[in-house]
Amino acid sequence: MNDCIFCKIVKGEIPSYKVYEDENFFAFLDINPESPGHVQVIPKEHTRWVWDVPSVAEAKQGEANIGEYFEVVRKIAKAQQKAFDTDWILSKIIGDEVPHAHIWVFPNDNVTGNKKDFENNAKNITENL
């Protein structure tokens, strides 16, 4: 999709603070964070809704599937727990803000740190992956 902001982020046309990338998924810091380390996890291929990502059984070989998607979300959440010294990680799946599948993963708002310190928050997460 040519005008999708998340597709442009995946292609590198719009800069982001990347915290994770593999063949099928991309995770980056949200520019309007709820808390320090607020991450968006998206499939690289344009998919409108999280629920449109194929199941493991439906996916073709090499294609993103929902099981892998949630494993990436889990990795990010575990890294955030370590990076921000908290057990309380939240996630949201709504999808109305940007028409591209995305899952919010973020520490509770009681963690210490500056939510706009993107460089250090990204570094903290990537060091704990």
N, CA, C and O atoms as a printed pandas DataFrame, in Angstrom:
     atom_number atom_name residue_name chain_id  residue_number  x_coord  y_coord  z_coord
0              1         N          MET        A               1    0.857   -1.183    0.000
1              2        CA          MET        A               1    0.000    0.000    0.000
2              3         C          MET        A               1    0.896    1.237    0.000
3              4         O          MET        A               1    1.723    1.410    0.896
4              5         N          ASN        A               2    0.734    2.074   -0.979
5              6        CA          ASN        A               2    1.649    3.194   -1.202
6              7         C          ASN        A               2    1.603    4.290   -0.148
7              8         O          ASN        A               2    2.630    4.909    0.128
8              9         N          ASP        A               3    0.442    4.549    0.450
9             10        CA          ASP        A               3    0.351    5.664    1.382
10            11         C          ASP        A               3    0.267    5.224    2.844
11            12         O          ASP        A               3   -0.069    6.037    3.705
12            13         N          CYS        A               4    0.557    3.985    3.137
13            14        CA          CYS        A               4    0.509    3.477    4.508
14            15         C          CYS        A               4    1.785    3.891    5.252
15            16         O          CYS        A               4    2.894    3.576    4.819
16            17         N          ILE        A               5    1.618    4.590    6.359
17            18        CA          ILE        A               5    2.781    5.078    7.117
18            19         C          ILE        A               5    3.627    3.920    7.644
19            20         O          ILE        A               5    4.854    4.022    7.663
20            21         N          PHE        A               6    3.000    2.820    8.071
21            22        CA          PHE        A               6    3.776    1.697    8.591
22            23         C          PHE        A               6    4.539    0.989    7.476
23            24         O          PHE        A               6    5.660    0.529    7.696
24            25         N          CYS        A               7    3.958    0.893    6.292
25            26        CA          CYS        A               7    4.687    0.315    5.152
26            27         C          CYS        A               7    5.905    1.171    4.817
27            28         O          CYS        A               7    6.966    0.645    4.479
28            29         N          LYS        A               8    5.749    2.486    4.911
29            30        CA          LYS        A               8    6.870    3.395    4.655
30            31         C          LYS        A               8    7.957    3.244    5.719
31            32         O          LYS        A               8    9.143    3.358    5.410
32            33         N          ILE        A               9    7.565    2.988    6.964
33            34        CA          ILE        A               9    8.550    2.761    8.026
34            35         C          ILE        A               9    9.318    1.479    7.740
35            36         O          ILE        A               9   10.543    1.454    7.859
36            37         N          VAL        A              10    8.623    0.424    7.368
37            38        CA          VAL        A              10    9.275   -0.858    7.052
38            39         C          VAL        A              10   10.281   -0.683    5.917
39            40         O          VAL        A              10   11.374   -1.249    5.967
40            41         N          LYS        A              11    9.923    0.097    4.895
41            42        CA          LYS        A              11   10.796    0.325    3.734
42            43         C          LYS        A              11   11.939    1.290    4.036
43            44         O          LYS        A              11   12.844    1.447    3.216
44            45         N          GLY        A              12   11.913    1.936    5.194
45            46        CA          GLY        A              12   12.950    2.901    5.543
46            47         C          GLY        A              12   12.702    4.275    4.956
47            48         O          GLY        A              12   13.585    5.131    5.011
48            49         N          GLU        A              13   11.527    4.512    4.397
49            50        CA          GLU        A              13   11.195    5.818    3.824
50            51         C          GLU        A              13   10.884    6.844    4.911
51            52         O          GLU        A              13   11.020    8.048    4.697
52            53         N          ILE        A              14   10.467    6.357    6.074
53            54        CA          ILE        A              14   10.220    7.198    7.242
54            55         C          ILE        A              14   11.095    6.630    8.348
55            56         O          ILE        A              14   11.060    5.425    8.600
56            57         N          PRO        A              15   11.879    7.473    9.013
57            58        CA          PRO        A              15   12.769    6.955   10.072
58            59         C          PRO        A              15   11.977    6.448   11.272
59            60         O          PRO        A              15   10.868    6.904   11.550
60            61         N          SER        A              16   12.576    5.496   11.969
61            62        CA          SER        A              16   11.965    4.968   13.187
62            63         C          SER        A              16   13.066    4.499   14.127
63            64         O          SER        A              16   14.226    4.368   13.738
64            65         N          TYR        A              17   12.678    4.253   15.360
65            66        CA          TYR        A              17   13.582    3.666   16.338
66            67         C          TYR        A              17   13.265    2.179   16.403
67            68         O          TYR        A              17   12.434    1.733   17.194
68            69         N          LYS        A              18   13.951    1.426   15.549
69            70        CA          LYS        A              18   13.718   -0.005   15.427
70            71         C          LYS        A              18   14.248   -0.721   16.664
71            72         O          LYS        A              18   15.344   -0.431   17.142
72            73         N          VAL        A              19   13.451   -1.664   17.176
73            74        CA          VAL        A              19   13.904   -2.491   18.289
74            75         C          VAL        A              19   13.993   -3.964   17.897
75            76         O          VAL        A              19   14.648   -4.745   18.586
76            77         N          TYR        A              20   13.339   -4.355   16.790
77            78        CA          TYR        A              20   13.361   -5.748   16.368
78            79         C          TYR        A              20   12.983   -5.819   14.890
79            80         O          TYR        A              20   12.145   -5.061   14.402
80            81         N          GLU        A              21   13.634   -6.763   14.193
81            82        CA          GLU        A              21   13.267   -7.021   12.807
82            83         C          GLU        A              21   13.649   -8.445   12.459
83            84         O          GLU        A              21   14.733   -8.913   12.808
84            85         N          ASP        A              22   12.758   -9.126   11.773
85            86        CA          ASP        A              22   13.079  -10.415   11.181
86            87         C          ASP        A              22   12.476  -10.434    9.780
87            88         O          ASP        A              22   12.083   -9.389    9.263
88            89         N          GLU        A              23   12.402  -11.582    9.176
89            90        CA          GLU        A              23   11.922  -11.691    7.792
90            91         C          GLU        A              23   10.497  -11.165    7.624
91            92         O          GLU        A              23   10.169  -10.584    6.589
92            93         N          ASN        A              24    9.653  -11.364    8.633
93            94        CA          ASN        A              24    8.229  -11.054    8.492
94            95         C          ASN        A              24    7.691   -9.942    9.380
95            96         O          ASN        A              24    6.597   -9.432    9.139
96            97         N          PHE        A              25    8.449   -9.561   10.408
97            98        CA          PHE        A              25    7.921   -8.607   11.385
98            99         C          PHE        A              25    8.914   -7.494   11.688
99           100         O          PHE        A              25   10.125   -7.651   11.529
100          101         N          PHE        A              26    8.371   -6.376   12.124
101          102        CA          PHE        A              26    9.154   -5.183   12.423
102          103         C          PHE        A              26    8.569   -4.569   13.690
103          104         O          PHE        A              26    7.350   -4.465   13.824
104          105         N          ALA        A              27    9.424   -4.164   14.610
105          106        CA          ALA        A              27    8.978   -3.526   15.849
106          107         C          ALA        A              27    9.764   -2.244   16.066
107          108         O          ALA        A              27   10.985   -2.218   15.912
108          109         N          PHE        A              28    9.060   -1.191   16.423
109          110        CA          PHE        A              28    9.681    0.130   16.574
110          111         C          PHE        A              28    8.952    0.904   17.672
111          112         O          PHE        A              28    7.814    0.594   18.024
112          113         N          LEU        A              29    9.636    1.917   18.200
113          114        CA          LEU        A              29    9.035    2.742   19.235
114          115         C          LEU        A              29    7.930    3.625   18.662
115          116         O          LEU        A              29    8.053    4.184   17.572
116          117         N          ASP        A              30    6.868    3.731   19.419
117          118        CA          ASP        A              30    5.752    4.604   19.068
118          119         C          ASP        A              30    6.183    6.055   19.280
119          120         O          ASP        A              30    6.828    6.365   20.281
120          121         N          ILE        A              31    5.838    6.937   18.359
121          122        CA          ILE        A              31    6.256    8.342   18.486
122          123         C          ILE        A              31    5.403    9.122   19.491
123          124         O          ILE        A              31    5.768   10.230   19.884
124          125         N          ASN        A              32    4.281    8.553   19.901
125          126        CA          ASN        A              32    3.432    9.150   20.935
126          127         C          ASN        A              32    3.243    8.125   22.057
127          128         O          ASN        A              32    2.150    7.592   22.250
128          129         N          PRO        A              33    4.321    7.864   22.789
129          130        CA          PRO        A              33    4.304    6.748   23.738
130          131         C          PRO        A              33    3.412    6.960   24.956
131          132         O          PRO        A              33    3.278    8.068   25.475
132          133         N          GLU        A              34    2.811    5.866   25.389
133          134        CA          GLU        A              34    2.048    5.838   26.638
134          135         C          GLU        A              34    3.001    5.805   27.832
135          136         O          GLU        A              34    2.685    6.316   28.906
136          137         N          SER        A              35    4.179    5.195   27.627
137          138        CA          SER        A              35    5.188    5.062   28.681
138          139         C          SER        A              35    6.540    4.848   28.007
139          140         O          SER        A              35    6.592    4.631   26.796
140          141         N          PRO        A              36    7.645    4.905   28.771
141          142        CA          PRO        A              36    8.950    4.633   28.170
142          143         C          PRO        A              36    8.977    3.231   27.544
143          144         O          PRO        A              36    8.557    2.256   28.168
144          145         N          GLY        A              37    9.468    3.146   26.323
145          146        CA          GLY        A              37    9.606    1.853   25.666
146          147         C          GLY        A              37    8.362    1.344   24.983
147          148         O          GLY        A              37    8.270    0.148   24.705
148          149         N          HIS        A              38    7.393    2.207   24.697
149          150        CA          HIS        A              38    6.154    1.818   24.006
150          151         C          HIS        A              38    6.492    1.412   22.568
151          152         O          HIS        A              38    7.023    2.208   21.794
152          153         N          VAL        A              39    6.176    0.164   22.228
153          154        CA          VAL        A              39    6.552   -0.416   20.934
154          155         C          VAL        A              39    5.315   -0.774   20.113
155          156         O          VAL        A              39    4.293   -1.202   20.650
156          157         N          GLN        A              40    5.433   -0.589   18.807
157          158        CA          GLN        A              40    4.463   -1.082   17.830
158          159         C          GLN        A              40    5.082   -2.307   17.160
159          160         O          GLN        A              40    6.213   -2.236   16.680
160          161         N          VAL        A              41    4.370   -3.417   17.120
161          162        CA          VAL        A              41    4.838   -4.623   16.441
162          163         C          VAL        A              41    3.917   -4.843   15.250
163          164         O          VAL        A              41    2.701   -4.969   15.403
164          165         N          ILE        A              42    4.517   -4.889   14.052
165          166        CA          ILE        A              42    3.717   -4.979   12.822
166          167         C          ILE        A              42    4.257   -6.069   11.891
167          168         O          ILE        A              42    5.443   -6.395   11.927
168          169         N          PRO        A              43    3.376   -6.624   11.062
169          170        CA          PRO        A              43    3.877   -7.481    9.992
170          171         C          PRO        A              43    4.479   -6.590    8.902
171          172         O          PRO        A              43    3.980   -5.493    8.650
172          173         N          LYS        A              44    5.531   -7.050    8.270
173          174        CA          LYS        A              44    6.152   -6.248    7.212
174          175         C          LYS        A              44    5.241   -6.128    5.996
175          176         O          LYS        A              44    5.161   -5.070    5.373
176          177         N          GLU        A              45    4.565   -7.202    5.669
177          178        CA          GLU        A              45    3.635   -7.160    4.535
178          179         C          GLU        A              45    2.373   -6.448    4.987
179          180         O          GLU        A              45    1.862   -6.695    6.079
180          181         N          HIS        A              46    1.875   -5.558    4.130
181          182        CA          HIS        A              46    0.680   -4.805    4.508
182          183         C          HIS        A              46   -0.485   -5.760    4.747
183          184         O          HIS        A              46   -0.899   -6.514    3.867
184          185         N          THR        A              47   -0.986   -5.697    5.956
185          186        CA          THR        A              47   -2.150   -6.467    6.370
186          187         C          THR        A              47   -3.020   -5.508    7.166
187          188         O          THR        A              47   -2.527   -4.841    8.076
188          189         N          ARG        A              48   -4.284   -5.428    6.844
189          190        CA          ARG        A              48   -5.143   -4.426    7.484
190          191         C          ARG        A              48   -5.340   -4.679    8.973
191          192         O          ARG        A              48   -5.141   -3.774    9.784
192          193         N          TRP        A              49   -5.721   -5.880    9.337
193          194        CA          TRP        A              49   -6.045   -6.194   10.729
194          195         C          TRP        A              49   -5.161   -7.310   11.256
195          196         O          TRP        A              49   -4.741   -8.176   10.489
196          197         N          VAL        A              50   -4.875   -7.306   12.531
197          198        CA          VAL        A              50   -4.126   -8.394   13.163
198          199         C          VAL        A              50   -4.825   -9.710   12.845
199          200         O          VAL        A              50   -4.164  -10.720   12.606
200          201         N          TRP        A              51   -6.143   -9.709   12.840
201          202        CA          TRP        A              51   -6.920  -10.939   12.627
202          203         C          TRP        A              51   -6.837  -11.442   11.194
203          204         O          TRP        A              51   -7.299  -12.545   10.900
204          205         N          ASP        A              52   -6.255  -10.649   10.297
205          206        CA          ASP        A              52   -6.052  -11.089    8.912
206          207         C          ASP        A              52   -4.722  -11.796    8.706
207          208         O          ASP        A              52   -4.501  -12.384    7.647
208          209         N          VAL        A              53   -3.829  -11.755    9.694
209          210        CA          VAL        A              53   -2.565  -12.494    9.594
210          211         C          VAL        A              53   -2.936  -13.978    9.635
211          212         O          VAL        A              53   -3.631  -14.410   10.555
212          213         N          PRO        A              54   -2.486  -14.762    8.655
213          214        CA          PRO        A              54   -2.919  -16.160    8.577
214          215         C          PRO        A              54   -2.495  -17.002    9.784
215          216         O          PRO        A              54   -1.495  -16.724   10.445
216          217         N          SER        A              55   -3.287  -18.031   10.042
217          218        CA          SER        A              55   -2.918  -18.983   11.080
218          219         C          SER        A              55   -1.703  -19.771   10.618
219          220         O          SER        A              55   -1.303  -19.679    9.457
220          221         N          VAL        A              56   -1.121  -20.538   11.516
221          222        CA          VAL        A              56    0.027  -21.375   11.162
222          223         C          VAL        A              56   -0.367  -22.321   10.040
223          224         O          VAL        A              56    0.404  -22.516    9.100
224          225         N          ALA        A              57   -1.550  -22.908   10.123
225          226        CA          ALA        A              57   -2.013  -23.864    9.112
226          227         C          ALA        A              57   -2.290  -23.197    7.765
227          228         O          ALA        A              57   -2.092  -23.817    6.720
228          229         N          GLU        A              58   -2.740  -21.953    7.776
229          230        CA          GLU        A              58   -3.097  -21.248    6.539
230          231         C          GLU        A              58   -1.899  -20.629    5.825
231          232         O          GLU        A              58   -1.920  -20.470    4.604
232          233         N          ALA        A              59   -0.873  -20.284    6.563
233          234        CA          ALA        A              59    0.265  -19.549    5.991
234          235         C          ALA        A              59    1.073  -20.439    5.054
235          236         O          ALA        A              59    1.290  -21.623    5.312
236          237         N          LYS        A              60    1.505  -19.829    3.969
237          238        CA          LYS        A              60    2.430  -20.503    3.051
238          239         C          LYS        A              60    3.819  -20.481    3.668
239          240         O          LYS        A              60    4.099  -19.663    4.544
240          241         N          GLN        A              61    4.680  -21.366    3.220
241          242        CA          GLN        A              61    6.044  -21.399    3.762
242          243         C          GLN        A              61    6.719  -20.043    3.571
243          244         O          GLN        A              61    6.704  -19.479    2.476
244          245         N          GLY        A              62    7.315  -19.522    4.657
245          246        CA          GLY        A              62    7.994  -18.230    4.615
246          247         C          GLY        A              62    7.076  -17.043    4.838
247          248         O          GLY        A              62    7.549  -15.920    5.015
248          249         N          GLU        A              63    5.772  -17.273    4.833
249          250        CA          GLU        A              63    4.804  -16.199    5.038
250          251         C          GLU        A              63    4.577  -15.998    6.533
251          252         O          GLU        A              63    4.635  -16.951    7.309
252          253         N          ALA        A              64    4.322  -14.770    6.927
253          254        CA          ALA        A              64    4.030  -14.465    8.320
254          255         C          ALA        A              64    2.808  -15.249    8.777
255          256         O          ALA        A              64    1.869  -15.460    8.010
256          257         N          ASN        A              65    2.833  -15.681   10.046
257          258        CA          ASN        A              65    1.640  -16.316   10.610
258          259         C          ASN        A              65    1.403  -15.769   12.015
259          260         O          ASN        A              65    2.302  -15.204   12.638
260          261         N          ILE        A              66    0.189  -15.947   12.493
261          262        CA          ILE        A              66   -0.205  -15.340   13.755
262          263         C          ILE        A              66    0.595  -15.887   14.939
263          264         O          ILE        A              66    0.851  -15.158   15.896
264          265         N          GLY        A              67    0.989  -17.155   14.886
265          266        CA          GLY        A              67    1.805  -17.718   15.960
266          267         C          GLY        A              67    3.147  -17.024   16.070
267          268         O          GLY        A              67    3.590  -16.679   17.166
268          269         N          GLU        A              68    3.802  -16.817   14.917
269          270        CA          GLU        A              68    5.080  -16.105   14.915
270          271         C          GLU        A              68    4.894  -14.663   15.372
271          272         O          GLU        A              68    5.743  -14.109   16.070
272          273         N          TYR        A              69    3.783  -14.066   14.975
273          274        CA          TYR        A              69    3.495  -12.682   15.355
274          275         C          TYR        A              69    3.466  -12.556   16.881
275          276         O          TYR        A              69    4.117  -11.679   17.449
276          277         N          PHE        A              70    2.716  -13.427   17.531
277          278        CA          PHE        A              70    2.617  -13.340   18.981
278          279         C          PHE        A              70    3.911  -13.751   19.673
279          280         O          PHE        A              70    4.161  -13.320   20.798
280          281         N          GLU        A              71    4.730  -14.562   19.040
281          282        CA          GLU        A              71    6.055  -14.872   19.605
282          283         C          GLU        A              71    6.939  -13.628   19.594
283          284         O          GLU        A              71    7.693  -13.394   20.539
284          285         N          VAL        A              72    6.851  -12.833   18.537
285          286        CA          VAL        A              72    7.615  -11.579   18.482
286          287         C          VAL        A              72    7.118  -10.632   19.575
287          288         O          VAL        A              72    7.921  -10.016   20.276
288          289         N          VAL        A              73    5.800  -10.515   19.722
289          290        CA          VAL        A              73    5.236   -9.662   20.770
290          291         C          VAL        A              73    5.734  -10.132   22.137
291          292         O          VAL        A              73    6.088   -9.314   22.986
292          293         N          ARG        A              74    5.760  -11.439   22.348
293          294        CA          ARG        A              74    6.241  -12.003   23.616
294          295         C          ARG        A              74    7.707  -11.634   23.857
295          296         O          ARG        A              74    8.073  -11.250   24.968
296          297         N          LYS        A              75    8.549  -11.747   22.823
297          298        CA          LYS        A              75    9.968  -11.383   22.949
298          299         C          LYS        A              75   10.123   -9.927   23.375
299          300         O          LYS        A              75   10.916   -9.602   24.259
300          301         N          ILE        A              76    9.350   -9.060   22.727
301          302        CA          ILE        A              76    9.421   -7.631   23.044
302          303         C          ILE        A              76    8.985   -7.403   24.496
303          304         O          ILE        A              76    9.649   -6.674   25.233
304          305         N          ALA        A              77    7.887   -8.016   24.904
305          306        CA          ALA        A              77    7.387   -7.838   26.271
306          307         C          ALA        A              77    8.405   -8.318   27.299
307          308         O          ALA        A              77    8.618   -7.656   28.315
308          309         N          LYS        A              78    9.033   -9.457   27.046
309          310        CA          LYS        A              78   10.039   -9.973   27.973
310          311         C          LYS        A              78   11.244   -9.028   28.050
311          312         O          LYS        A              78   11.794   -8.813   29.130
312          313         N          ALA        A              79   11.648   -8.472   26.922
313          314        CA          ALA        A              79   12.759   -7.513   26.900
314          315         C          ALA        A              79   12.377   -6.244   27.658
315          316         O          ALA        A              79   13.205   -5.684   28.378
316          317         N          GLN        A              80   11.143   -5.786   27.506
317          318        CA          GLN        A              80   10.684   -4.604   28.225
318          319         C          GLN        A              80   10.663   -4.845   29.737
319          320         O          GLN        A              80   11.006   -3.952   30.512
320          321         N          GLN        A              81   10.265   -6.035   30.152
321          322        CA          GLN        A              81   10.275   -6.348   31.586
322          323         C          GLN        A              81   11.670   -6.143   32.167
323          324         O          GLN        A              81   11.828   -5.543   33.230
324          325         N          LYS        A              82   12.672   -6.646   31.463
325          326        CA          LYS        A              82   14.056   -6.507   31.932
326          327         C          LYS        A              82   14.534   -5.065   31.814
327          328         O          LYS        A              82   15.125   -4.521   32.747
328          329         N          ALA        A              83   14.275   -4.452   30.669
329          330        CA          ALA        A              83   14.788   -3.109   30.396
330          331         C          ALA        A              83   14.232   -2.060   31.360
331          332         O          ALA        A              83   14.928   -1.113   31.724
332          333         N          PHE        A              84   12.970   -2.237   31.770
333          334        CA          PHE        A              84   12.322   -1.225   32.599
334          335         C          PHE        A              84   11.990   -1.737   34.007
335          336         O          PHE        A              84   11.230   -1.113   34.748
336          337         N          ASP        A              85   12.572   -2.877   34.352
337          338        CA          ASP        A              85   12.467   -3.445   35.694
338          339         C          ASP        A              85   11.019   -3.489   36.188
339          340         O          ASP        A              85   10.681   -2.934   37.233
340          341         N          THR        A              86   10.180   -4.164   35.404
341          342        CA          THR        A              86    8.770   -4.304   35.765
342          343         C          THR        A              86    8.236   -5.635   35.253
343          344         O          THR        A              86    8.701   -6.154   34.238
344          345         N          ASP        A              87    7.273   -6.171   35.952
345          346        CA          ASP        A              87    6.573   -7.359   35.463
346          347         C          ASP        A              87    5.336   -6.975   34.660
347          348         O          ASP        A              87    4.791   -7.784   33.910
348          349         N          TRP        A              88    4.900   -5.723   34.829
349          350        CA          TRP        A              88    3.631   -5.276   34.277
350          351         C          TRP        A              88    3.819   -4.657   32.890
351          352         O          TRP        A              88    4.178   -3.486   32.763
352          353         N          ILE        A              89    3.569   -5.463   31.854
353          354        CA          ILE        A              89    3.626   -5.017   30.464
354          355         C          ILE        A              89    2.218   -5.108   29.892
355          356         O          ILE        A              89    1.535   -6.119   30.052
356          357         N          LEU        A              90    1.799   -4.057   29.236
357          358        CA          LEU        A              90    0.461   -4.011   28.650
358          359         C          LEU        A              90    0.534   -4.224   27.146
359          360         O          LEU        A              90    1.573   -4.004   26.523
360          361         N          SER        A              91   -0.568   -4.647   26.582
361          362        CA          SER        A              91   -0.664   -4.748   25.125
362          363         C          SER        A              91   -2.075   -4.347   24.717
363          364         O          SER        A              91   -3.041   -4.538   25.455
364          365         N          LYS        A              92   -2.159   -3.789   23.525
365          366        CA          LYS        A              92   -3.455   -3.387   22.981
366          367         C          LYS        A              92   -3.502   -3.750   21.505
367          368         O          LYS        A              92   -2.527   -3.584   20.772
368          369         N          ILE        A              93   -4.643   -4.240   21.098
369          370        CA          ILE        A              93   -4.903   -4.477   19.681
370          371         C          ILE        A              93   -6.218   -3.770   19.383
371          372         O          ILE        A              93   -7.291   -4.232   19.772
372          373         N          ILE        A              94   -6.117   -2.653   18.693
373          374        CA          ILE        A              94   -7.323   -1.914   18.334
374          375         C          ILE        A              94   -7.353   -1.766   16.813
375          376         O          ILE        A              94   -8.236   -2.311   16.150
376          377         N          GLY        A              95   -6.391   -1.029   16.264
377          378        CA          GLY        A              95   -6.247   -0.970   14.820
378          379         C          GLY        A              95   -6.933    0.162   14.100
379          380         O          GLY        A              95   -6.920    0.201   12.869
380          381         N          ASP        A              96   -7.537    1.092   14.831
381          382        CA          ASP        A              96   -8.221    2.175   14.129
382          383         C          ASP        A              96   -7.317    3.360   13.823
383          384         O          ASP        A              96   -7.665    4.207   13.000
384          385         N          GLU        A              97   -6.155    3.431   14.480
385          386        CA          GLU        A              97   -5.286    4.593   14.318
386          387         C          GLU        A              97   -4.557    4.591   12.978
387          388         O          GLU        A              97   -4.442    5.633   12.333
388          389         N          VAL        A              98   -4.069    3.435   12.558
389          390        CA          VAL        A              98   -3.344    3.274   11.299
390          391         C          VAL        A              98   -3.906    2.019   10.634
391          392         O          VAL        A              98   -4.023    0.985   11.291
392          393         N          PRO        A              99   -4.257    2.084    9.348
393          394        CA          PRO        A              99   -4.852    0.920    8.687
394          395         C          PRO        A              99   -3.820   -0.143    8.284
395          396         O          PRO        A              99   -3.733   -0.528    7.118
396          397         N          HIS        A             100   -3.056   -0.601    9.250
397          398        CA          HIS        A             100   -2.051   -1.656    9.073
398          399         C          HIS        A             100   -2.031   -2.399   10.409
399          400         O          HIS        A             100   -1.988   -1.768   11.465
400          401         N          ALA        A             101   -2.060   -3.707   10.373
401          402        CA          ALA        A             101   -2.070   -4.499   11.605
402          403         C          ALA        A             101   -0.955   -4.037   12.533
403          404         O          ALA        A             101    0.184   -3.852   12.103
404          405         N          HIS        A             102   -1.288   -3.853   13.812
405          406        CA          HIS        A             102   -0.277   -3.462   14.795
406          407         C          HIS        A             102   -0.727   -3.837   16.195
407          408         O          HIS        A             102   -1.911   -3.795   16.531
408          409         N          ILE        A             103    0.255   -4.203   16.990
409          410        CA          ILE        A             103    0.021   -4.525   18.395
410          411         C          ILE        A             103    0.892   -3.598   19.233
411          412         O          ILE        A             103    2.109   -3.536   19.057
412          413         N          TRP        A             104    0.249   -2.884   20.141
413          414        CA          TRP        A             104    0.985   -2.049   21.088
414          415         C          TRP        A             104    1.494   -2.931   22.213
415          416         O          TRP        A             104    0.760   -3.780   22.720
416          417         N          VAL        A             105    2.740   -2.739   22.605
417          418        CA          VAL        A             105    3.320   -3.424   23.755
418          419         C          VAL        A             105    4.082   -2.356   24.532
419          420         O          VAL        A             105    4.987   -1.713   24.000
420          421         N          PHE        A             106    3.701   -2.170   25.812
421          422        CA          PHE        A             106    4.343   -1.091   26.557
422          423         C          PHE        A             106    4.322   -1.344   28.054
423          424         O          PHE        A             106    3.380   -1.935   28.583
424          425         N          PRO        A             107    5.383   -0.885   28.743
425          426        CA          PRO        A             107    5.426   -0.996   30.201
426          427         C          PRO        A             107    4.345   -0.112   30.831
427          428         O          PRO        A             107    3.878    0.850   30.221
428          429         N          ASN        A             108    3.963   -0.453   32.047
429          430        CA          ASN        A             108    2.997    0.385   32.767
430          431         C          ASN        A             108    3.575    1.786   32.935
431          432         O          ASN        A             108    4.782    1.995   32.813
432          433         N          ASP        A             109    2.705    2.727   33.212
433          434        CA          ASP        A             109    3.148    4.125   33.282
434          435         C          ASP        A             109    3.824    4.497   34.597
435          436         O          ASP        A             109    4.128    5.668   34.825
436          437         N          ASN        A             110    4.064    3.512   35.467
437          438        CA          ASN        A             110    4.786    3.770   36.716
438          439         C          ASN        A             110    6.286    3.506   36.603
439          440         O          ASN        A             110    7.020    3.722   37.568
440          441         N          VAL        A             111    6.753    3.045   35.444
441          442        CA          VAL        A             111    8.187    2.799   35.296
442          443         C          VAL        A             111    8.922    4.130   35.231
443          444         O          VAL        A             111    8.362    5.146   34.817
444          445         N          THR        A             112   10.183    4.110   35.645
445          446        CA          THR        A             112   10.967    5.340   35.608
446          447         C          THR        A             112   11.562    5.514   34.222
447          448         O          THR        A             112   11.803    4.545   33.503
448          449         N          GLY        A             113   11.788    6.752   33.869
449          450        CA          GLY        A             113   12.391    7.060   32.577
450          451         C          GLY        A             113   11.574    8.072   31.807
451          452         O          GLY        A             113   10.422    8.359   32.132
452          453         N          ASN        A             114   12.194    8.593   30.797
453          454        CA          ASN        A             114   11.572    9.593   29.941
454          455         C          ASN        A             114   10.978    8.890   28.724
455          456         O          ASN        A             114   11.715    8.306   27.930
456          457         N          LYS        A             115    9.670    8.939   28.568
457          458        CA          LYS        A             115    9.036    8.238   27.455
458          459         C          LYS        A             115    9.424    8.808   26.089
459          460         O          LYS        A             115    9.230    8.144   25.071
460          461         N          LYS        A             116    9.965   10.016   26.053
461          462        CA          LYS        A             116   10.399   10.619   24.787
462          463         C          LYS        A             116   11.899   10.434   24.521
463          464         O          LYS        A             116   12.417   10.957   23.534
464          465         N          ASP        A             117   12.595    9.700   25.386
465          466        CA          ASP        A             117   14.015    9.402   25.178
466          467         C          ASP        A             117   14.123    8.159   24.289
467          468         O          ASP        A             117   14.511    7.078   24.733
468          469         N          PHE        A             118   13.771    8.352   23.042
469          470        CA          PHE        A             118   13.655    7.239   22.100
470          471         C          PHE        A             118   14.949    6.454   21.933
471          472         O          PHE        A             118   14.940    5.223   21.926
472          473         N          GLU        A             119   16.047    7.160   21.799
473          474        CA          GLU        A             119   17.325    6.487   21.567
474          475         C          GLU        A             119   17.675    5.526   22.706
475          476         O          GLU        A             119   18.000    4.364   22.461
476          477         N          ASN        A             120   17.610    6.009   23.943
477          478        CA          ASN        A             120   17.954    5.158   25.078
478          479         C          ASN        A             120   16.911    4.075   25.346
479          480         O          ASN        A             120   17.258    2.964   25.748
480          481         N          ASN        A             121   15.640    4.394   25.127
481          482        CA          ASN        A             121   14.601    3.379   25.324
482          483         C          ASN        A             121   14.756    2.245   24.311
483          484         O          ASN        A             121   14.600    1.075   24.662
484          485         N          ALA        A             122   15.057    2.580   23.072
485          486        CA          ALA        A             122   15.282    1.551   22.053
486          487         C          ALA        A             122   16.501    0.704   22.414
487          488         O          ALA        A             122   16.474   -0.522   22.305
488          489         N          LYS        A             123   17.551    1.367   22.837
489          490        CA          LYS        A             123   18.775    0.660   23.220
490          491         C          LYS        A             123   18.521   -0.296   24.390
491          492         O          LYS        A             123   19.000   -1.429   24.382
492          493         N          ASN        A             124   17.767    0.162   25.393
493          494        CA          ASN        A             124   17.455   -0.668   26.541
494          495         C          ASN        A             124   16.687   -1.930   26.147
495          496         O          ASN        A             124   16.937   -3.016   26.670
496          497         N          ILE        A             125   15.765   -1.765   25.231
497          498        CA          ILE        A             125   14.983   -2.928   24.797
498          499         C          ILE        A             125   15.850   -3.885   23.976
499          500         O          ILE        A             125   15.862   -5.089   24.235
500          501         N          THR        A             126   16.573   -3.354   22.989
501          502        CA          THR        A             126   17.373   -4.236   22.126
502          503         C          THR        A             126   18.459   -4.974   22.903
503          504         O          THR        A             126   18.789   -6.116   22.582
504          505         N          GLU        A             127   19.009   -4.328   23.916
505          506        CA          GLU        A             127   20.026   -4.992   24.741
506          507         C          GLU        A             127   19.446   -6.135   25.574
507          508         O          GLU        A             127   20.184   -6.995   26.054
508          509         N          ASN        A             128   18.142   -6.142   25.743
509          510        CA          ASN        A             128   17.503   -7.170   26.560
510          511         C          ASN        A             128   16.729   -8.210   25.736
511          512         O          ASN        A             128   16.026   -9.054   26.291
512          513         N          LEU        A             129   16.865   -8.137   24.437
513          514        CA          LEU        A             129   16.217   -9.158   23.583
514          515         C          LEU        A             129   16.982  -10.461   23.642
515          516         O          LEU        A             129   16.595  -11.434   22.995
